[in-house]
Amino acid sequence: MATKQLKTFTREEVAKHSSVDDMWIIIDAKVYDVTRFKSLHPGGTAVFLDDEIAGQDATEAFYGLHRHEVLERPQYQRLQIGVVSGEQPRLHGRVPGALSLVPYAEPTWLTKGFHSPYFSESHRKLQAAVRKFVDEVVFPDAQAREEDGKRPSLDVVAKMAEKNLHAMRMGPGKHLRGLTLMDGIVAPEEFDYFHELVCQQEITRMGARGYGDGLNAGAVIGLPPVLNFGSAELKARVVPEVLQGRKFICLAISEAFAGSDVMGLQTTAVKTEDGKHWIVNGTKKWITNGTFCDYFTVGCKTEDGFTVMLVERSEGLETKPIKTSYSPSAGTAFVTFDNVKVPVENTLGEEGGGIFVMLSNFNHERWVMCANSARGQRLVVEECLLWVAQRKAFGKPLASQAVIRAKLAAMVARCEAAQAWVENVTYQMCNMSYKEQAGKLAGQIALLKRFCTQSAQESARDAVQIFGGRGITQTGMGRFVEHYHRTITFDALLGGAEDVLGDLGVRQALRQMPSDARL
């Protein structure tokens, strides 16, 4: 295909094309012929004539209404006929793989001139590689699937498996042995929770909440119980399938009558007379990835109490999609178990010891949610800073309004505090055994998650106010803000409701109160 030859025009030449039948405009030193397009514009021809931009530089007007990505669409690129003589385009939108130069758009450890005691060169190399991969491979699919509601494309899942990203999202551990991580950028034995933090936060940047959960989030919370409590035979069969993206797994704990109340579950598992199988009956609700999963890590009520087991999709197990406020690409499901037969060998941990299995899993699950929340808030801060810098209201830049700056100040403070607390907890995880984490960090992480999700909801509300009507519109300038505001309540509920987690954190603190201390 031949490259389109662009001519050079002076601004005086462009100005001559300002009539209804012959209309050119300039956007960032590029000349566009909109003569035929003007009637197709959603705002009609009047947008070009009433605002007196026909034949003129429309850069400011354009960026007051549209995202840069509009200019990158093929149908609009074809409208470009030339460039302005002696000038060069200088504006850009999202640059795949690049760090953002917008203040507070990146955590301080990625910001030029700032320092961190936590991140090494290994973490930085991994971050650069994962960002490039996510921007080039994952982001386009995320935006398309958010729009059509389909599950994440299997070729994206396969490409992630080639880089062993699924394995890295499980955190450090034996499951990484022998694997080549991100083309060898980091060795399995040096991989720590900060490497995982990098992976989790870079994936969050795509700004597609439902898709993000659909992109094997079920494995992040459903596979660890198998890794940590499954038999050697079970792990040998299931773990490789999931990490290679050939099979999918989810965590099935919540029920219609038991959300945060894990011990109130009503799904039952009864052993057969020969003791070789469990017979599972009951229902689960709001199960992420459930509609397309092959394996279900299920909490059941048994004779000995609460037991966790791996249930394979088989006769008697049915899933139905649940409509939620975010994309169907998450695969949120209502799961029914009708006399489902499960080998006793699929029991995870001790019979009746399910609460320990789940509690050991909750810390990592909630930490992942905190990591994602902190990064998601930063995306909204970046969107808002870009918007207030280019949007004019009452004849002045939106950033000139003190009330707007006050909202931004609060948003920045919240996301910086969340990131700092996440990094501190991550450092503790790197220096504690799994048992120590369970004993010392459960309350910390519970309070951290409560803080993150409450902060996120406040920032989502402020962002909508800053964007106005665009903040509740699913396309255009405010689409990421609208999406964030619409889906942020998921984080406030998943992994435990805010009030429940706050109470957990305080109760753990009270248990550790010294008996001899007085005011």
Number of C-alpha atoms within 10 A of each C-alpha: 3 4 5 10 7 12 12 15 17 13 18 11 12 21 18 14 18 19 14 17 10 14 24 27 25 24 21 18 22 21 26 21 21 23 19 13 13 19 14 10 13 8 10 12 17 13 16 24 16 9 10 13 20 27 25 21 21 20 16 13 17 17 15 17 14 14 19 15 11 14 18 13 10 9 10 13 12 13 17 21 18 18 22 21 13 9 12 11 11 7 10 12 11 12 10 13 16 11 15 14 11 13 14 18 21 19 16 16 15 16 16 10 7 9 11 9 7 12 15 12 8 14 20 16 13 21 21 15 16 23 23 17 20 23 20 13 16 23 20 12 21 27 15 15 22 23 15 11 18 17 23 24 16 12 12 17 20 17 16 23 20 17 19 20 21 23 25 28 22 24 23 20 15 11 17 18 12 10 15 15 21 20 13 11 15 17 16 19 12 10 18 20 22 20 22 23 22 21 25 22 22 22 21 21 20 22 22 27 25 27 30 22 24 27 26 25 23 25 30 23 25 26 27 22 21 23 20 16 18 22 15 10 10 17 18 12 10 20 22 14 14 20 26 20 24 14 16 24 31 26 26 29 25 24 22 12 14 15 20 18 13 18 15 15 22 19 21 21 25 17 17 14 8 6 10 12 19 24 17 25 20 19 23 26 23 22 24 30 29 30 22 21 21 17 24 25 26 22 29 27 22 20 13 11 14 24 25 30 27 28 24 18 17 13 11 13 19 17 21 15 20 18 12 13 13 22 25 25 27 31 30 26 24 22 23 19 22 15 17 21 23 21 17 17 15 22 24 25 20 16 16 17 15 26 18 16 22 18 13 20 19 19 21 21 20 22 24 23 23 26 26 25 27 27 26 23 29 26 22 26 26 19 19 23 20 14 21 21 13 15 18 16 12 7 7 10 14 21 21 13 13 10 12 17 16 11 18 22 12 14 24 20 12 21 26 19 16 26 22 14 20 24 18 12 19 21 16 16 21 14 13 14 11 12 10 13 20 19 12 16 20 23 21 22 28 28 20 24 30 26 21 28 25 18 21 28 20 17 27 26 16 23 26 21 15 24 22 12 11 19 25 18 17 15 14 15 20 26 19 22 29 23 24 27 22 17 20 23 17 16 24 22 17 17 21 20 18 21 14 15 24 20 15 18 20 15 12 16 13 10 9 10 9 8 7 5 6 5 2
